[in-house]
């Protein structure tokens, strides 16, 4: 495929009532080697402490930060993400969750993997509950994330993270990155990317998918169904996903059934 570099990247940063994690996420975005991006915080109804944090960060952040907020009347991530897509000034979207810490080449790696009519599904590294607690404390002393991440070897030896190799080995573009068909596996809404025009052309996220679960798989399926090619962002764009208690998954099966019905309908055409 011909090379095409995004002009400006819009990071759609989803958050809900965890300002300590959001602070860490913003700290890591502050230290990016590539600063040609904007941040749009898509806030599904957080309280005043999150708003105060964002207003403080907006004062001296090296890139623009916008804050989109909607009333907290249940899990409506699809709706607020669509508002983010509509507000984006960038021609390329990177979706990130506010409970993730990124490496300082996160934006650069996503830019490197961007290709016309492709989407990228990245991966994550899970942290233990203990490491999450340690990292949350770093925000109090303002220790740079780049310094904190020098401890990854010890973290792996102490079982505080579930994998290490993707942090040490960054792989280039290669045919193995391309998916030939839709697969549920390895779709993480906390780390994926696509062109803004492609997201808008197929209508963004399905807002009928309320409650936790599978809005990201539905988004990827519909992009692929529209002719967008999926690429793996593994060994390039890994994020640290901070430990938290499991979400209420009561709606997950309902949402999964909606997505499966769409897939089945396409197969029968």
Buried (B, 14 or more C-beta within 10 A) or exposed (E): EEEBEBEBBBBBBBBBBBBBBBBBBBBBBBBBEBEBBBBBBBBBBBEEEBBEBBEEBBEEBEBEBBBBBBEBEEBBBBBBBBBBBEBBEBBBBBBBBBBBBBBBBBBBBBBBBBBEBBBBBBBBBBBBEEBBEBBBEBBEEEEBBEEBBEBBEEBBEEEBBEEBEBBEEBEEBEEEBBBEEBBEEBBBBBBBBBBBEBBBEBEBBBBEBBBBBBBBBBBBBBBBEEEBBBBBBBBBBBBBBBBEEEEEEEBBEEBBEBBBEBBEEEEEE
